[in-house]
Amino acid sequence: MIFKPTIIKDVVEIQPTVFEDNRGHFFEFYHKQAFINAGIECDFVQDNQSASLKNVLRGLHFQKPPFAQAKLCRVLKGSVIDIAVDIRKNSPTYGKHISILLNDQKKNMLFIPEGFAHGFITLEDHTIFQYKCSNYYNKESEDCILWNDLDININWSIENPIISEKDKIGKKFTDFKTPFSY
């Protein structure tokens, strides 16, 4: 596995080593010791998966402490633009975001630590997105920042995404009081 730092500290793109032959391919997408050796110490306790049509936008979601979650995101089928927004108070990249193309061809992944809002937009029909979480989902701890907030200024690459009612009413970034510290 290759662990590639991104422009935002602690967010890491991971490229697994893929073994291919005439039968298909094989790769490890998670190896605890390899992650620890790369400085990512995280106990994952829950796996989630979504299937979406093209142009579905999900986000920008996070869980507030004590149910905050780190995530390891990957695409099983299709492709997405995956977004992580730094919401850690006093971080030098507070309010900044990282945008990474994840797809089933590259088989790359994105590790997002606690203290980030997360979202993605699907680029193909029937995209299957999977992520491991370091904490259990808790409905009372879920929160959402408005996906198209001008202060964050994310280029989602489309003008009229398909969005849930919940995501349409996310908080404006200027009204948001972060529970996370750097």
PyMOL CGO cylinders between C-alpha atoms (Angstrom):
from pymol import cmd
from pymol.cgo import CYLINDER

trace = [
    CYLINDER, 0.00, 0.00, 0.00, 1.10, 3.51, -0.75, 0.3, 1, 1, 1, 1, 1, 1,
    CYLINDER, 1.10, 3.51, -0.75, -0.02, 6.22, 1.69, 0.3, 1, 1, 1, 1, 1, 1,
    CYLINDER, -0.02, 6.22, 1.69, -0.04, 9.65, 0.00, 0.3, 1, 1, 1, 1, 1, 1,
    CYLINDER, -0.04, 9.65, 0.00, -0.31, 12.76, 2.18, 0.3, 1, 1, 1, 1, 1, 1,
    CYLINDER, -0.31, 12.76, 2.18, -2.72, 15.40, 0.88, 0.3, 1, 1, 1, 1, 1, 1,
    CYLINDER, -2.72, 15.40, 0.88, -2.62, 19.18, 1.18, 0.3, 1, 1, 1, 1, 1, 1,
    CYLINDER, -2.62, 19.18, 1.18, -4.62, 18.89, 4.42, 0.3, 1, 1, 1, 1, 1, 1,
    CYLINDER, -4.62, 18.89, 4.42, -2.72, 17.36, 7.33, 0.3, 1, 1, 1, 1, 1, 1,
    CYLINDER, -2.72, 17.36, 7.33, -4.00, 13.96, 8.45, 0.3, 1, 1, 1, 1, 1, 1,
    CYLINDER, -4.00, 13.96, 8.45, -6.16, 13.32, 5.35, 0.3, 1, 1, 1, 1, 1, 1,
    CYLINDER, -6.16, 13.32, 5.35, -4.45, 10.54, 3.39, 0.3, 1, 1, 1, 1, 1, 1,
    CYLINDER, -4.45, 10.54, 3.39, -5.06, 8.99, -0.01, 0.3, 1, 1, 1, 1, 1, 1,
    CYLINDER, -5.06, 8.99, -0.01, -4.26, 5.29, -0.05, 0.3, 1, 1, 1, 1, 1, 1,
    CYLINDER, -4.26, 5.29, -0.05, -3.39, 3.28, -3.14, 0.3, 1, 1, 1, 1, 1, 1,
    CYLINDER, -3.39, 3.28, -3.14, -3.47, -0.46, -2.54, 0.3, 1, 1, 1, 1, 1, 1,
    CYLINDER, -3.47, -0.46, -2.54, -1.12, -2.85, -4.29, 0.3, 1, 1, 1, 1, 1, 1,
    CYLINDER, -1.12, -2.85, -4.29, -3.27, -4.71, -6.82, 0.3, 1, 1, 1, 1, 1, 1,
    CYLINDER, -3.27, -4.71, -6.82, -2.33, -8.16, -8.08, 0.3, 1, 1, 1, 1, 1, 1,
    CYLINDER, -2.33, -8.16, -8.08, -3.86, -8.98, -11.46, 0.3, 1, 1, 1, 1, 1, 1,
    CYLINDER, -3.86, -8.98, -11.46, -3.81, -12.08, -13.63, 0.3, 1, 1, 1, 1, 1, 1,
    CYLINDER, -3.81, -12.08, -13.63, -6.04, -13.84, -16.16, 0.3, 1, 1, 1, 1, 1, 1,
    CYLINDER, -6.04, -13.84, -16.16, -8.62, -14.58, -13.43, 0.3, 1, 1, 1, 1, 1, 1,
    CYLINDER, -8.62, -14.58, -13.43, -9.07, -10.98, -12.30, 0.3, 1, 1, 1, 1, 1, 1,
    CYLINDER, -9.07, -10.98, -12.30, -7.45, -9.14, -9.40, 0.3, 1, 1, 1, 1, 1, 1,
    CYLINDER, -7.45, -9.14, -9.40, -6.79, -9.26, -5.65, 0.3, 1, 1, 1, 1, 1, 1,
    CYLINDER, -6.79, -9.26, -5.65, -5.81, -6.56, -3.15, 0.3, 1, 1, 1, 1, 1, 1,
    CYLINDER, -5.81, -6.56, -3.15, -5.91, -5.75, 0.54, 0.3, 1, 1, 1, 1, 1, 1,
    CYLINDER, -5.91, -5.75, 0.54, -7.93, -2.61, 1.15, 0.3, 1, 1, 1, 1, 1, 1,
    CYLINDER, -7.93, -2.61, 1.15, -7.29, -2.59, 4.88, 0.3, 1, 1, 1, 1, 1, 1,
    CYLINDER, -7.29, -2.59, 4.88, -4.33, -3.92, 6.83, 0.3, 1, 1, 1, 1, 1, 1,
    CYLINDER, -4.33, -3.92, 6.83, -4.23, -2.64, 10.41, 0.3, 1, 1, 1, 1, 1, 1,
    CYLINDER, -4.23, -2.64, 10.41, -0.45, -2.86, 10.85, 0.3, 1, 1, 1, 1, 1, 1,
    CYLINDER, -0.45, -2.86, 10.85, 0.23, -1.11, 7.53, 0.3, 1, 1, 1, 1, 1, 1,
    CYLINDER, 0.23, -1.11, 7.53, -2.07, 1.72, 8.62, 0.3, 1, 1, 1, 1, 1, 1,
    CYLINDER, -2.07, 1.72, 8.62, -0.33, 1.95, 12.02, 0.3, 1, 1, 1, 1, 1, 1,
    CYLINDER, -0.33, 1.95, 12.02, 3.06, 2.03, 10.28, 0.3, 1, 1, 1, 1, 1, 1,
    CYLINDER, 3.06, 2.03, 10.28, 1.76, 4.95, 8.18, 0.3, 1, 1, 1, 1, 1, 1,
    CYLINDER, 1.76, 4.95, 8.18, 0.70, 6.83, 11.33, 0.3, 1, 1, 1, 1, 1, 1,
    CYLINDER, 0.70, 6.83, 11.33, -3.01, 6.01, 11.11, 0.3, 1, 1, 1, 1, 1, 1,
    CYLINDER, -3.01, 6.01, 11.11, -4.12, 4.37, 14.34, 0.3, 1, 1, 1, 1, 1, 1,
    CYLINDER, -4.12, 4.37, 14.34, -7.82, 3.79, 14.11, 0.3, 1, 1, 1, 1, 1, 1,
    CYLINDER, -7.82, 3.79, 14.11, -10.13, 1.03, 15.27, 0.3, 1, 1, 1, 1, 1, 1,
    CYLINDER, -10.13, 1.03, 15.27, -12.96, 0.68, 12.78, 0.3, 1, 1, 1, 1, 1, 1,
    CYLINDER, -12.96, 0.68, 12.78, -16.23, -0.58, 14.27, 0.3, 1, 1, 1, 1, 1, 1,
    CYLINDER, -16.23, -0.58, 14.27, -18.84, -0.10, 11.54, 0.3, 1, 1, 1, 1, 1, 1,
    CYLINDER, -18.84, -0.10, 11.54, -18.96, -0.45, 7.75, 0.3, 1, 1, 1, 1, 1, 1,
    CYLINDER, -18.96, -0.45, 7.75, -21.48, 1.48, 5.64, 0.3, 1, 1, 1, 1, 1, 1,
    CYLINDER, -21.48, 1.48, 5.64, -22.40, 1.26, 1.97, 0.3, 1, 1, 1, 1, 1, 1,
    CYLINDER, -22.40, 1.26, 1.97, -24.56, 3.31, -0.39, 0.3, 1, 1, 1, 1, 1, 1,
    CYLINDER, -24.56, 3.31, -0.39, -25.67, 2.82, -3.98, 0.3, 1, 1, 1, 1, 1, 1,
    CYLINDER, -25.67, 2.82, -3.98, -26.50, 5.92, -5.98, 0.3, 1, 1, 1, 1, 1, 1,
    CYLINDER, -26.50, 5.92, -5.98, -27.47, 7.11, -9.41, 0.3, 1, 1, 1, 1, 1, 1,
    CYLINDER, -27.47, 7.11, -9.41, -25.27, 9.58, -11.30, 0.3, 1, 1, 1, 1, 1, 1,
    CYLINDER, -25.27, 9.58, -11.30, -25.20, 13.14, -9.87, 0.3, 1, 1, 1, 1, 1, 1,
    CYLINDER, -25.20, 13.14, -9.87, -26.29, 12.16, -6.35, 0.3, 1, 1, 1, 1, 1, 1,
    CYLINDER, -26.29, 12.16, -6.35, -24.66, 14.38, -3.76, 0.3, 1, 1, 1, 1, 1, 1,
    CYLINDER, -24.66, 14.38, -3.76, -24.39, 13.19, -0.15, 0.3, 1, 1, 1, 1, 1, 1,
    CYLINDER, -24.39, 13.19, -0.15, -22.97, 15.57, 2.44, 0.3, 1, 1, 1, 1, 1, 1,
    CYLINDER, -22.97, 15.57, 2.44, -21.44, 17.42, 4.09, 0.3, 1, 1, 1, 1, 1, 1,
    CYLINDER, -21.44, 17.42, 4.09, -21.94, 15.13, 7.08, 0.3, 1, 1, 1, 1, 1, 1,
    CYLINDER, -21.94, 15.13, 7.08, -20.18, 14.49, 10.38, 0.3, 1, 1, 1, 1, 1, 1,
    CYLINDER, -20.18, 14.49, 10.38, -20.85, 13.10, 13.83, 0.3, 1, 1, 1, 1, 1, 1,
    CYLINDER, -20.85, 13.10, 13.83, -20.28, 15.36, 16.85, 0.3, 1, 1, 1, 1, 1, 1,
    CYLINDER, -20.28, 15.36, 16.85, -18.30, 14.10, 19.86, 0.3, 1, 1, 1, 1, 1, 1,
    CYLINDER, -18.30, 14.10, 19.86, -18.51, 11.76, 21.66, 0.3, 1, 1, 1, 1, 1, 1,
    CYLINDER, -18.51, 11.76, 21.66, -19.64, 9.90, 18.53, 0.3, 1, 1, 1, 1, 1, 1,
    CYLINDER, -19.64, 9.90, 18.53, -17.16, 11.54, 16.12, 0.3, 1, 1, 1, 1, 1, 1,
    CYLINDER, -17.16, 11.54, 16.12, -16.00, 9.26, 13.32, 0.3, 1, 1, 1, 1, 1, 1,
    CYLINDER, -16.00, 9.26, 13.32, -12.88, 8.79, 11.27, 0.3, 1, 1, 1, 1, 1, 1,
    CYLINDER, -12.88, 8.79, 11.27, -13.66, 7.22, 7.89, 0.3, 1, 1, 1, 1, 1, 1,
    CYLINDER, -13.66, 7.22, 7.89, -11.90, 5.08, 5.32, 0.3, 1, 1, 1, 1, 1, 1,
    CYLINDER, -11.90, 5.08, 5.32, -13.75, 5.65, 2.03, 0.3, 1, 1, 1, 1, 1, 1,
    CYLINDER, -13.75, 5.65, 2.03, -13.63, 3.70, -1.23, 0.3, 1, 1, 1, 1, 1, 1,
    CYLINDER, -13.63, 3.70, -1.23, -15.68, 3.01, -4.35, 0.3, 1, 1, 1, 1, 1, 1,
    CYLINDER, -15.68, 3.01, -4.35, -16.60, -0.57, -5.20, 0.3, 1, 1, 1, 1, 1, 1,
    CYLINDER, -16.60, -0.57, -5.20, -18.31, 0.32, -8.48, 0.3, 1, 1, 1, 1, 1, 1,
    CYLINDER, -18.31, 0.32, -8.48, -18.32, 3.58, -10.43, 0.3, 1, 1, 1, 1, 1, 1,
    CYLINDER, -18.32, 3.58, -10.43, -16.68, 6.84, -9.41, 0.3, 1, 1, 1, 1, 1, 1,
    CYLINDER, -16.68, 6.84, -9.41, -17.10, 9.80, -7.07, 0.3, 1, 1, 1, 1, 1, 1,
    CYLINDER, -17.10, 9.80, -7.07, -15.52, 13.08, -6.20, 0.3, 1, 1, 1, 1, 1, 1,
    CYLINDER, -15.52, 13.08, -6.20, -14.90, 12.65, -2.46, 0.3, 1, 1, 1, 1, 1, 1,
    CYLINDER, -14.90, 12.65, -2.46, -14.71, 15.78, -0.29, 0.3, 1, 1, 1, 1, 1, 1,
    CYLINDER, -14.71, 15.78, -0.29, -13.34, 16.34, 3.22, 0.3, 1, 1, 1, 1, 1, 1,
    CYLINDER, -13.34, 16.34, 3.22, -13.71, 19.77, 4.87, 0.3, 1, 1, 1, 1, 1, 1,
    CYLINDER, -13.71, 19.77, 4.87, -11.49, 20.61, 7.85, 0.3, 1, 1, 1, 1, 1, 1,
    CYLINDER, -11.49, 20.61, 7.85, -13.73, 21.73, 10.74, 0.3, 1, 1, 1, 1, 1, 1,
    CYLINDER, -13.73, 21.73, 10.74, -11.07, 21.55, 13.48, 0.3, 1, 1, 1, 1, 1, 1,
    CYLINDER, -11.07, 21.55, 13.48, -10.87, 24.83, 15.43, 0.3, 1, 1, 1, 1, 1, 1,
    CYLINDER, -10.87, 24.83, 15.43, -7.37, 26.41, 15.26, 0.3, 1, 1, 1, 1, 1, 1,
    CYLINDER, -7.37, 26.41, 15.26, -6.31, 24.19, 12.35, 0.3, 1, 1, 1, 1, 1, 1,
    CYLINDER, -6.31, 24.19, 12.35, -4.21, 26.03, 9.76, 0.3, 1, 1, 1, 1, 1, 1,
    CYLINDER, -4.21, 26.03, 9.76, -6.56, 24.56, 7.14, 0.3, 1, 1, 1, 1, 1, 1,
    CYLINDER, -6.56, 24.56, 7.14, -9.84, 25.27, 8.98, 0.3, 1, 1, 1, 1, 1, 1,
    CYLINDER, -9.84, 25.27, 8.98, -12.64, 25.70, 6.43, 0.3, 1, 1, 1, 1, 1, 1,
    CYLINDER, -12.64, 25.70, 6.43, -10.48, 24.34, 3.60, 0.3, 1, 1, 1, 1, 1, 1,
    CYLINDER, -10.48, 24.34, 3.60, -11.33, 21.17, 1.73, 0.3, 1, 1, 1, 1, 1, 1,
    CYLINDER, -11.33, 21.17, 1.73, -9.69, 18.36, -0.19, 0.3, 1, 1, 1, 1, 1, 1,
    CYLINDER, -9.69, 18.36, -0.19, -11.24, 16.87, -3.32, 0.3, 1, 1, 1, 1, 1, 1,
    CYLINDER, -11.24, 16.87, -3.32, -10.16, 13.41, -4.53, 0.3, 1, 1, 1, 1, 1, 1,
    CYLINDER, -10.16, 13.41, -4.53, -11.45, 11.29, -7.39, 0.3, 1, 1, 1, 1, 1, 1,
    CYLINDER, -11.45, 11.29, -7.39, -12.15, 7.77, -6.09, 0.3, 1, 1, 1, 1, 1, 1,
    CYLINDER, -12.15, 7.77, -6.09, -13.10, 5.05, -8.54, 0.3, 1, 1, 1, 1, 1, 1,
    CYLINDER, -13.10, 5.05, -8.54, -13.24, 1.32, -9.09, 0.3, 1, 1, 1, 1, 1, 1,
    CYLINDER, -13.24, 1.32, -9.09, -10.46, 1.47, -11.69, 0.3, 1, 1, 1, 1, 1, 1,
    CYLINDER, -10.46, 1.47, -11.69, -7.80, 3.03, -9.46, 0.3, 1, 1, 1, 1, 1, 1,
    CYLINDER, -7.80, 3.03, -9.46, -9.17, 1.29, -6.34, 0.3, 1, 1, 1, 1, 1, 1,
    CYLINDER, -9.17, 1.29, -6.34, -7.82, 4.20, -4.30, 0.3, 1, 1, 1, 1, 1, 1,
    CYLINDER, -7.82, 4.20, -4.30, -9.19, 5.17, -0.90, 0.3, 1, 1, 1, 1, 1, 1,
    CYLINDER, -9.19, 5.17, -0.90, -9.35, 8.24, 1.32, 0.3, 1, 1, 1, 1, 1, 1,
    CYLINDER, -9.35, 8.24, 1.32, -8.74, 8.27, 5.06, 0.3, 1, 1, 1, 1, 1, 1,
    CYLINDER, -8.74, 8.27, 5.06, -10.56, 11.13, 6.78, 0.3, 1, 1, 1, 1, 1, 1,
    CYLINDER, -10.56, 11.13, 6.78, -9.88, 11.62, 10.50, 0.3, 1, 1, 1, 1, 1, 1,
    CYLINDER, -9.88, 11.62, 10.50, -12.31, 12.95, 13.09, 0.3, 1, 1, 1, 1, 1, 1,
    CYLINDER, -12.31, 12.95, 13.09, -12.91, 16.68, 12.77, 0.3, 1, 1, 1, 1, 1, 1,
    CYLINDER, -12.91, 16.68, 12.77, -13.89, 16.73, 9.11, 0.3, 1, 1, 1, 1, 1, 1,
    CYLINDER, -13.89, 16.73, 9.11, -17.20, 17.13, 7.33, 0.3, 1, 1, 1, 1, 1, 1,
    CYLINDER, -17.20, 17.13, 7.33, -17.51, 14.59, 4.53, 0.3, 1, 1, 1, 1, 1, 1,
    CYLINDER, -17.51, 14.59, 4.53, -19.45, 14.40, 1.29, 0.3, 1, 1, 1, 1, 1, 1,
    CYLINDER, -19.45, 14.40, 1.29, -19.29, 13.02, -2.22, 0.3, 1, 1, 1, 1, 1, 1,
    CYLINDER, -19.29, 13.02, -2.22, -20.90, 13.34, -5.64, 0.3, 1, 1, 1, 1, 1, 1,
    CYLINDER, -20.90, 13.34, -5.64, -21.40, 10.32, -7.89, 0.3, 1, 1, 1, 1, 1, 1,
    CYLINDER, -21.40, 10.32, -7.89, -20.13, 10.55, -11.44, 0.3, 1, 1, 1, 1, 1, 1,
    CYLINDER, -20.13, 10.55, -11.44, -21.75, 7.35, -12.77, 0.3, 1, 1, 1, 1, 1, 1,
    CYLINDER, -21.75, 7.35, -12.77, -25.05, 5.51, -12.42, 0.3, 1, 1, 1, 1, 1, 1,
    CYLINDER, -25.05, 5.51, -12.42, -25.13, 2.65, -9.93, 0.3, 1, 1, 1, 1, 1, 1,
    CYLINDER, -25.13, 2.65, -9.93, -22.06, 3.84, -8.04, 0.3, 1, 1, 1, 1, 1, 1,
    CYLINDER, -22.06, 3.84, -8.04, -21.42, 1.82, -4.89, 0.3, 1, 1, 1, 1, 1, 1,
    CYLINDER, -21.42, 1.82, -4.89, -19.60, 3.74, -2.15, 0.3, 1, 1, 1, 1, 1, 1,
    CYLINDER, -19.60, 3.74, -2.15, -18.32, 2.04, 1.01, 0.3, 1, 1, 1, 1, 1, 1,
    CYLINDER, -18.32, 2.04, 1.01, -16.71, 3.42, 4.14, 0.3, 1, 1, 1, 1, 1, 1,
    CYLINDER, -16.71, 3.42, 4.14, -15.42, 2.11, 7.43, 0.3, 1, 1, 1, 1, 1, 1,
    CYLINDER, -15.42, 2.11, 7.43, -16.15, 4.18, 10.57, 0.3, 1, 1, 1, 1, 1, 1,
    CYLINDER, -16.15, 4.18, 10.57, -14.23, 4.44, 13.82, 0.3, 1, 1, 1, 1, 1, 1,
    CYLINDER, -14.23, 4.44, 13.82, -17.39, 4.99, 15.89, 0.3, 1, 1, 1, 1, 1, 1,
    CYLINDER, -17.39, 4.99, 15.89, -20.99, 3.89, 15.79, 0.3, 1, 1, 1, 1, 1, 1,
    CYLINDER, -20.99, 3.89, 15.79, -23.63, 6.06, 14.17, 0.3, 1, 1, 1, 1, 1, 1,
    CYLINDER, -23.63, 6.06, 14.17, -25.69, 8.09, 16.65, 0.3, 1, 1, 1, 1, 1, 1,
    CYLINDER, -25.69, 8.09, 16.65, -28.69, 10.01, 15.29, 0.3, 1, 1, 1, 1, 1, 1,
    CYLINDER, -28.69, 10.01, 15.29, -28.53, 12.71, 17.98, 0.3, 1, 1, 1, 1, 1, 1,
    CYLINDER, -28.53, 12.71, 17.98, -24.88, 13.41, 17.09, 0.3, 1, 1, 1, 1, 1, 1,
    CYLINDER, -24.88, 13.41, 17.09, -25.28, 13.77, 13.33, 0.3, 1, 1, 1, 1, 1, 1,
    CYLINDER, -25.28, 13.77, 13.33, -24.81, 17.19, 11.79, 0.3, 1, 1, 1, 1, 1, 1,
    CYLINDER, -24.81, 17.19, 11.79, -24.56, 18.69, 8.32, 0.3, 1, 1, 1, 1, 1, 1,
    CYLINDER, -24.56, 18.69, 8.32, -22.93, 21.73, 6.74, 0.3, 1, 1, 1, 1, 1, 1,
    CYLINDER, -22.93, 21.73, 6.74, -24.60, 23.12, 3.63, 0.3, 1, 1, 1, 1, 1, 1,
    CYLINDER, -24.60, 23.12, 3.63, -23.08, 21.41, 0.58, 0.3, 1, 1, 1, 1, 1, 1,
    CYLINDER, -23.08, 21.41, 0.58, -22.97, 24.57, -1.55, 0.3, 1, 1, 1, 1, 1, 1,
    CYLINDER, -22.97, 24.57, -1.55, -21.87, 27.08, 1.08, 0.3, 1, 1, 1, 1, 1, 1,
    CYLINDER, -21.87, 27.08, 1.08, -19.98, 29.89, -0.65, 0.3, 1, 1, 1, 1, 1, 1,
    CYLINDER, -19.98, 29.89, -0.65, -17.48, 30.23, 2.22, 0.3, 1, 1, 1, 1, 1, 1,
    CYLINDER, -17.48, 30.23, 2.22, -16.26, 26.68, 1.55, 0.3, 1, 1, 1, 1, 1, 1,
    CYLINDER, -16.26, 26.68, 1.55, -16.61, 27.05, -2.24, 0.3, 1, 1, 1, 1, 1, 1,
    CYLINDER, -16.61, 27.05, -2.24, -16.48, 23.41, -3.34, 0.3, 1, 1, 1, 1, 1, 1,
    CYLINDER, -16.48, 23.41, -3.34, -16.52, 22.69, -7.06, 0.3, 1, 1, 1, 1, 1, 1,
    CYLINDER, -16.52, 22.69, -7.06, -18.88, 19.71, -7.23, 0.3, 1, 1, 1, 1, 1, 1,
    CYLINDER, -18.88, 19.71, -7.23, -18.57, 19.64, -11.06, 0.3, 1, 1, 1, 1, 1, 1,
    CYLINDER, -18.57, 19.64, -11.06, -22.35, 19.76, -11.69, 0.3, 1, 1, 1, 1, 1, 1,
    CYLINDER, -22.35, 19.76, -11.69, -25.00, 22.44, -11.24, 0.3, 1, 1, 1, 1, 1, 1,
    CYLINDER, -25.00, 22.44, -11.24, -28.11, 20.54, -10.15, 0.3, 1, 1, 1, 1, 1, 1,
    CYLINDER, -28.11, 20.54, -10.15, -27.20, 17.50, -8.07, 0.3, 1, 1, 1, 1, 1, 1,
    CYLINDER, -27.20, 17.50, -8.07, -29.77, 15.11, -6.61, 0.3, 1, 1, 1, 1, 1, 1,
    CYLINDER, -29.77, 15.11, -6.61, -29.86, 15.91, -2.87, 0.3, 1, 1, 1, 1, 1, 1,
    CYLINDER, -29.86, 15.91, -2.87, -31.83, 14.69, 0.14, 0.3, 1, 1, 1, 1, 1, 1,
    CYLINDER, -31.83, 14.69, 0.14, -34.13, 17.09, 1.98, 0.3, 1, 1, 1, 1, 1, 1,
    CYLINDER, -34.13, 17.09, 1.98, -31.83, 16.87, 5.01, 0.3, 1, 1, 1, 1, 1, 1,
    CYLINDER, -31.83, 16.87, 5.01, -28.80, 17.95, 2.99, 0.3, 1, 1, 1, 1, 1, 1,
    CYLINDER, -28.80, 17.95, 2.99, -30.69, 20.91, 1.48, 0.3, 1, 1, 1, 1, 1, 1,
    CYLINDER, -30.69, 20.91, 1.48, -30.98, 22.49, 4.94, 0.3, 1, 1, 1, 1, 1, 1,
    CYLINDER, -30.98, 22.49, 4.94, -27.45, 22.04, 6.27, 0.3, 1, 1, 1, 1, 1, 1,
    CYLINDER, -27.45, 22.04, 6.27, -25.89, 24.78, 8.38, 0.3, 1, 1, 1, 1, 1, 1,
    CYLINDER, -25.89, 24.78, 8.38, -24.13, 27.73, 6.79, 0.3, 1, 1, 1, 1, 1, 1,
    CYLINDER, -24.13, 27.73, 6.79, -20.42, 27.58, 7.58, 0.3, 1, 1, 1, 1, 1, 1,
    CYLINDER, -20.42, 27.58, 7.58, -20.45, 31.07, 9.15, 0.3, 1, 1, 1, 1, 1, 1,
    CYLINDER, -20.45, 31.07, 9.15, -23.23, 29.96, 11.56, 0.3, 1, 1, 1, 1, 1, 1,
    CYLINDER, -23.23, 29.96, 11.56, -21.48, 26.71, 12.44, 0.3, 1, 1, 1, 1, 1, 1,
    CYLINDER, -21.48, 26.71, 12.44, -19.81, 26.33, 15.87, 0.3, 1, 1, 1, 1, 1, 1,
    CYLINDER, -19.81, 26.33, 15.87, -17.33, 23.49, 15.68, 0.3, 1, 1, 1, 1, 1, 1,
    CYLINDER, -17.33, 23.49, 15.68, -17.03, 20.98, 18.51, 0.3, 1, 1, 1, 1, 1, 1,
    CYLINDER, -17.03, 20.98, 18.51, -13.59, 19.88, 17.21, 0.3, 1, 1, 1, 1, 1, 1,
    CYLINDER, -13.59, 19.88, 17.21, -10.12, 21.18, 18.10, 0.3, 1, 1, 1, 1, 1, 1,
    CYLINDER, -10.12, 21.18, 18.10, -6.87, 20.82, 16.19, 0.3, 1, 1, 1, 1, 1, 1,
]
cmd.load_cgo(trace, "trace")
